[in-house]
Amino acid sequence: MKNNKSKFSKYLVSGVAALALAAGAAGSASAAENGKFRVGIVTFLSGPAAGPFGVPSANAAKVLVDELNKGNLPAPYDKVGINGLEIEAVVIDEAGGATKQVEEYRNLVQRQNVDAVIGYVSSGDCLAIAPVAEELKTFTIAYDCGTPRLFADNPDAQYMFRTGLDASVDNIGAVRYLAATRPDVTRLAGIQQNYSWGQDSWADFTAAASALLPEAEVVEEQFPKIYQGQYGAEISALSVKRPEIVHSSFWGGDMEALVLQANARGLLEDATGLLTCGEASFATYKDQAPNGMIIGARGPFGQFAPDNELNTWFEGVYQNAYDLEPVYPATKMAQAILGLKYAAENAGVADKEIPSAEQLAAAMKGATFESVSGTVEMARGNGHQAMQGITYGEYHYEDGVASIKNAVSFDGECVTPPEGVAAADWIADGFPGAKCN
């Protein structure tokens, strides 16, 4: 794919396949010239992460932007576009690595003249973009990436925000789910992608397990390369240790391959899989995942999103457009766009005026806004990081219908370290101040 820039109006979005992007770069007219609010959207449109992550995210952005421009959303988002201005989205493929993404980000800001950027699944890409957002003074929302380092490494961030949760919440929540539903479990194992995401996820999971499941022991851990694709040796190594729980933070095509291969080899018959990112493939597992496999959505997203007016509306328009239920990457993209709209319309500027990046940041910092996942509090990371609860449950597929059973939710203050406290320290100290129902 030589040219990976496009506008929504120029490409066809498929519900399950990779995007087919039209040739030709987006124009370079500024928002002031065409009178639109221009947003850069960055997610995986090619490669292993496109199917379960990038395509649902891009689909969500497309349907939400279309509906916002028609003024069709429920209150408080029923104002046309963003602050009365039509939204123009410029879509960028996240594939290619951090160096390429920094180049693409500079192009979005300096040539495409976007008013804000929403994007990034990869933690490596988020960490690379954060200092550039500060350098270019551009309002930017990380919609999915999970590294706890995003604001630890950038404590003075002014323009970078994240409306999703970090990986520590995923893994503390996963252990709390086991403690609530399987308190007698004793044999844990894990398989993680061998880079910071997988290593940090496993470290948080095992540390939390030591605190909340003191009788459990880690019987095996495996760290294959990211995008390895074939896991026969690792599955065999896990199987011989006879674990009761197999934890994995695999995401994207790696996660789907692991489930398919582990299920075929019987590992997931003898042990229960626990996938922190597992809900991303809820719409496409069908009978390829075993009943009872524990899945998470990295927060109250996808199948775990609450029954509120915004989410009911979003699920309806998404399903009508793509004949699929929105999985968690789609919900998180919708949340980021609503966060941007909230900030623009609470920045204290006149109707149909585009706020500056400083005004957007001031309105977003420490804000509380309503979303498809319920109420979002920007209560961590000095007001730049969202705090919400998290839910886990079991995947079941019967008579052609997939469902979630035995779901358990945990409040944000039950699974999120206090402001300024590192997750490792909070876990090691026994979760002081945690508020759990």
N, C-alpha and C positions, 0 to 999 in steps of 0.2 A: 504494500500500500504506500505508494510514493507520497501522495498528498493526503493528509489525514485531517484537514480542516473542512468543516462544512457548517451550514446553517440548517436548522430543523426543516425549513421549507424545501431543502434540496436533497433530503435523504429519506430512504424508506426504512422504517423500524420494524423488525420482525420480533415476535414474542419470544422465540426460542433460538433463532439463528443469529449469526454475526450480522452486524449492520453492513449494509451496502451503501457506501458513501459516494455521493456524486462528486465528480471531478470539479476542480476549481476552488481556489481559496476564497474565504469570505472577504467581503469588501473592507476597505480600511477607513471608511467614513466614520467620524466620531459620533458619539451619541448626540452631541449638540447639533450635528449637521442633519441627522435624520429624525431627531425628536423622539428616539426610543431609548428605553433603559436596556443597555447591552450587558449581557451576563456571559462570562466564559464558563462552560460546563466541561469538566474533565473526568473521564472514567474510561475503563477498558472497553474498547470497541473491537479489539482483536487479541488473539492469544488465549491461553487457558482460562483466564479470569473473565473473559467476555461473556460466556454463556450464563453462568450463575450469578455474576455480579454486574458487569458493565451493561449488558443489554437490559436487564430489569431496571437499572438505574436510569439509563438513557430513555427508556420507555416512560418511566415515571416523570422525568423532566419534560418530555415532549407533551404528554397529556396534561400535565399541570400548567405548563406555560400556555398551551392552547386554551385551556379553560379559564385561566386567569385573564387572558387577553379578551375573553368574551364576558368577563365579570360574572362567571357562573358559580363561584365558590360560596359556601355558607359563610355567614358572619363569624369572626370579624375580618374575613378576607374577601369580602364581596366587592371591594373597590376594584375597578378595572386595572389590569396589569399590575405595575408597581407604582404606587402613588399617582395613579391615573395615566401613566405612560405605558404604551405598548412595550412588551418585553421582546427583545431580540436575543436569541441564544446562539452562541458560537461554540460548537462542540469540538472537543479535541480528544484524540485517542491517548490514553494513559500509557499504552505499551511503549517499551523502549528504554526504560530505566531512568534514574534520577537526573543524570546529566541532560538527557534529552528533554525531560519534563521542565527543567529550569529554563532551557532555551525556548520551549513552547510557551511557558508562563510569561517570559519577557516579551515574546511576540504578541501574546494576548493583550498585555498591558500597553506596550509601547507602539504597536502597529495596528492592532484591532481596536484599541481604545475602549476596552470594556470598562464598565462602571464597577464591577465586582466579579470575583471568581468563586465558583463552587466546584469542589472536586476532590479526588484522590482516595483510592482504596489502599494503595501501598503505603505502609509506614515509612519506607525509605523515601518515597516521593514527598510525603508530608514534611519529613525532617529537612529535605533539601529545599522545599518551597518556602518554609516558614521565614528564614532570614531574608529571602528575596522579596517576600511580601512586605517586610519591614523596610527594606532598602527602597522599594518602589512606592511605598506608602499606598498600598492597594488593599481594600477591604476584601478579605478572603475567608471562606468557610470550608474547613475540612469536614466532609460529610460522613466519612466512614473510617478512615485509617485509625488503628487502635493503639499505637505506641504510647505508653505513659510518658515517654521522653518529650513529647511535642511541646509541652509548656515547662517541663523541668529544664529542658535545654534552652528554652526561650522565655525566661521568667519575666522579661520586660516587654513582651509582645504587645503591640498596640493594634495591629491591623489583622492579625490571625486569630480565628475563632474555630471551635469545633462544636457542632451541635449533636454529635453522637457521643458514645461512652468509650472508655479506654479498656485495654485488655485485662487490666487488673480486676475490674468489675466483672468481666466475663468469668474469670477463673475463681474468684471468691464466691460469686453466685453459683457456679457449678458445684463447688464443695458444699455450700449451704444446701443445695438441692439434694446432694447425696446424704448429708447429715439428716435432712428432713424425711427422706423417703427410704433410705437404705443405711440406717445408722450402724448396722452390724457388718458392713463390708470390711474386709481385711486385706484383700489383694488388689493393688492398683498397678496399672501399667500405662505407658504413654507412647505415642508416636507423633513427632512434631517435625515441621520443616526446619532444616538446619540453618536458621538465621535468626536475627534478633527477635522477630515475632514469635517463632516457635520456642526459642530458648526462654524468653521472658514469660510466656504463657505457662510453660511447664514449671518454671521456678515459682510463680505465684500459686499455681494449683497445688504443687507438692507442699509448699510452706503452709498454705491454708489447710490442707489435709492433715498436716502434723498437728495443727491446733484444734481442729474440729472433729477429726476422726483419728484419735490417738492410737487406736488399736490397728489401724491400717498400715501396711508396708508397701513400698514400691518394689515390685518384683521384676520389672523390666522397663527400659526406656530405649527408644529408637529415634534417630535424627537423620533421616534421609535428606538428600538435596531437594531444594524447592524445584518443582516441575519435573521431578524424576519420572513420574508416570507409572512405573512398575514397582510393586512393593512386596513381591513374593518372599524374598529373604527376610524382610522385616516382619511380615505377618507370621512366618514360620517361627521366628525367634520369640515373638510375643506368645504364640500358641503354646509352646512347650513349657512356658512358665505358669500356665493356667490362671491368668488373672480373672477377677470378677468384673472389673471395670477397665475399659481401654479408653483413656482420654486422648483427644486430639484437637488441636487448634488448626488443622488443615483447612484451607479455604480454596474456593474456585475449583478448577478441574482436578487438582490434586485430591481434594476432599471427595469428589464424586468417584474418582478412580479407586481411592482407598476403600470406600464403602462397597463398591462393586466387587473388588478383589477379596476383601476380608469376608464378605458375605458368602461368596462362592467357595472360599476355602474353609468355611465353618467357624472362623474365629468369632464372628458375631452371633453364632448360635450358642457357643460356650460362655462367652463374656458379653456384657452389655456395653455397647459403644456409647461414648459421651462426646458429642461434637459441639464445641462452643459456637461454631459457625454453621451448624448443620441445617438450620431452617432455610438457608439460601436456596437449597434444592428441593424444598417441600413440594413445589408444584410439579416436579419432574421425576422424583424418586419412583413413584408408583410401587410396584412390588419388588424393586431392586434393593430396597432397604428393609431390614427386619423390623417387625413389630416390636415395640418396646425400646427401640434405640432412643437415647436421650439427646434432644437437640435444643440448642439455644439460638437466639436471634440477635445477640449482642445488645440486648435492651428490650424495651416494650414495642417491638417492631414486627412486621409481617403477621404471622399467625397469632402472635402474642400482643398485638396492638389492641387497645381498649375499644369497647363498644361506645364510641361517641359520634356526634354528628359529622365531624370532619372526616373521621376514618371511614364511616359508612359511605359518605359521599366519594371519598378517594377510591375505596375498593370497587365501588360501582362503576366509576368512569374508567378505571384501569381494566377491569374485567370486560367491560363492553368494548374497549379498544383492542385488547389483545387475547381475549378468551382464556385468560389465566388469572389466578389470584396473585396480588402483589406480594412478593417475598421481601425479606427485610432490607436488602439493598435499595429496593424501590421506595419503601417507606422512609428510609433514612434520607434519600435524595429529596423526597417531598418535604421532609422536615427542614432540611437546609434551605430550600427555596422559600418556605413559609417564614423561616427565621430572617432571611434577607428582606422579604416583604415587610415583616414586622419592623425591622430596624429602619427601613426607608420611610415608612409611614409614621414612625414615632421619632423622627430626627428633627422635628421642629421646622421643616421647610414648607413652602407654599405648595398647593396642589399642582401637580405636573412639573414640579421642580426636582431635579436630581440632587440628592444630598452629596456632600463631599465624603471622601473616605473617613475623614475625622468625625463627621457628623454621624455616619453609619456606625462607626466603632463606639462612639459615645452612647448611642441608643441601644446597642447590643450588649455592651458590657454590664454584667450583673442582671440582665433583663429576665423577666418571666413571661413566656408567651405560650399560647395554645397551639397544639399541633395535632397531626394525625395519630400521634402516639400518646396523647394526653398533654399534661402541663410540663413544659420544659423550663428548668431553672438553670440559668448560667451561673452556677454557684460554686464552681471550682476554677482553678487556674487563674486566680485574680479576676474572676468574672468573664473569662474567655472560654471556659470549658463547661459543657452541659452536665447536669446531674439528674439522673432518672433511675427508676427501679429496673430490675431485670427479672425475666421469667424463664424457667426451663420446663420442659414437658416431654412426653414420650410420643414418638411417631407411630401411627397405626394406619394400615391400609387394608380395607376390607370391602368387598363387593364393588370395587372400582372407585372407592371414595377414600381419600386421605384425611386423617384427623389428628388432633392432639389430645392425648389423655394424661391425666395426673399432673396437670400444670400447677406449678407453685411459683408465686411471685414474692420478690423481696424488695423492700423500699430502698430508695437511693442511699439513705443514711445507714442502711444495714450492710451495704456492699461497697461503699465509696469511702476511701480514707478522708479524714478531715482536711480542710484547707491547709496546705503547706506541709503535710505529712506524707512521706513516701510510703507506697503500698507495702514494701518489704518491712519497714519499721512498724507499720500499723499491725500487720499480721503477727510479727514477732512479739509485739507487746500484748497480743491477745485481743485485738480489735477494740481498744478503749473508746468509749463514746458511741459505739454502734447502736443504732435504734432499729430493732427488728420486731416485726409483729409476732 
